[in-house]
Amino acid sequence: MRSLIIARQEIKLLTKEKTVVLLIIILLGLALTSTFIGWLSQHNIQQVYDVASAQLVSEGKSAPPSPFTNFPDLSVVKNMLIYIVICGALLAIALGHSSGVRDRKAGSVKMLFSHPINKRDFLLGKILAISFVLFLTLLVAFCVSAMSSAILVKLTGIDFLRLIGFYLFSFVYLIGFAILGLSFGLIMKNEAVGLLIPIIIWLSITFVLPGFTSSLYPTASLNPILPITESHTPTLDLLHSIVNPFSIAEHYKQSGAYILNLGDSFSGNISLETNLIYMSLILLWTLICILISFIAINKFNPANEELNE
Amino acid sequence: MENIIEVKNLTKKYEDFKAIDNISFNIKKGEIFGFLGHNGAGKTTTINMLTTLLSPTNGTAKVAGFDIIKDGMEVRKRIGYLPENIQLYDTLTAYENLEYFAKLSGIEEPQEKIKEVLTFLDAISFQNKKIGECSKGMRQKIGIAQAIIHNPLVLFLDEPTSGLDPFGVKQLREILLRLNKEKGITIFVNTHLLSEVTQICSSIGVLNHGKLIYQDSLKNTLKKFKNEESLEKIYLSIEGKENA
């Protein structure tokens, strides 16, 4: 019950936080841009094909069938995969961190804990609040994606279900970052360090770890989805097998593309079983972040609320 | 009269440093107890332990009949606490801040209670003002309001006059006396300002380097040190003996 009171208060305060509101607006803007860019690139490619095929026909030659007609409709939202990995994760970290440091910044920790609440209620309330704000943001992003996609391309009922699945999957992926931001916001004495640590973890997961396998997967860091290129270098193969389980961002992109049914050209020739393993790794990542938050709240000392900004 | 605070061999150690060294004392119900000591004497550490914010290394204490270690939640239900440097949530109004603390204390419909407390503190006029726009004196009143909204038996205040102007200090003194007389709240106040003590406290304790070196009623203290012309000299005499 008390955790719900804390959650309500947190939601109220989070929505008044300018940085958080700005990041939410940016993410929603990106959701809209993603569809438009996706549609525009398909439209341009199709136009190039139409012009070329008309030219061929005018020369009395037969035009080959368009290689682009089999593009899945949801490929218009494919850019969201990279936007979630970058902007979404940063939003989640900012959201969690902001919630973690708020009470110490306000100098209200001692007052709070002189009332009958315990640390568990406090943590649960904060996790509920950031989950709610993140869920709501992704829900609106889903609506933006769904509406803009429906306007620009024809979406079937299955496509809508896939889009829902994709955003739910994105929520599971992002909530880990939010909880990580919260945990370090709660315990680090220095506010900037509390923000930097989760950002470093995010950078490692998103760019550094995939970079270790870049010889195997050369454009992984640049292009969200590309099929894995075969490698015959034993050292890199070994490195890949060690680093791969921790490359959460890569797994998210692969499985996200699989959920959106973007096809082999986007998601690589990866089986359902492999995708299920990737999804389980992402779930495990979220659970580890929750565990970190429990460790953090145990270390959290209400009597020592000083915060160096 | 029954004891509302019973402190027994309370000790707080930080590695080799003893912040609080085996202190024991009792405070009777209805008293205003002034806890005196120089900066860094351990007054805030003591208050942190009595309000269950900090666990003692050794010893224990009972507040309102409940053990601070075993029954922390029961203690919290019966105390109010006003720390030094109150900030609260700047983007919320005074009313919204109070509503939050009231709900945390289990008051489900706090509207009437907030109105009552703000009226008592003569703070109703700025209930809709954002805390970020409030003066130090206004914040202090809202801080007191959050501490008394659930009708506590004991009110702990840590250097409550810090940063207040003389008018604010006078107002605060009057509020504390009214809280004690009209609501029967026992008050434990950490301070190093002797003028406050003489005007509101019924008993005092003096802490020096984590040790309780003196405790008695203000009346007895003034009798014992009748040759001293002011409480400041009494205090210096007590501390001087200890430091000699």
Interface residues (C-beta under 8 A of the other chain):
Chain A: R2 I5 I6 Q9 K12 L13 K16 R102 K105 A106 G107 S108 K110 M111 L112 F113 S114 H115 P116 I117 N118 N301 P302 A303
Chain B: N48 T51 T52 L53 L54 M73 R76 K77 I79 G80 Y81 L82 P83 N85 I86 Q87 L88 Y89 D90 T91 L92 E96 Y100 F101 K103 L104 S105 G106 G143 Q146 A147 H150 F156
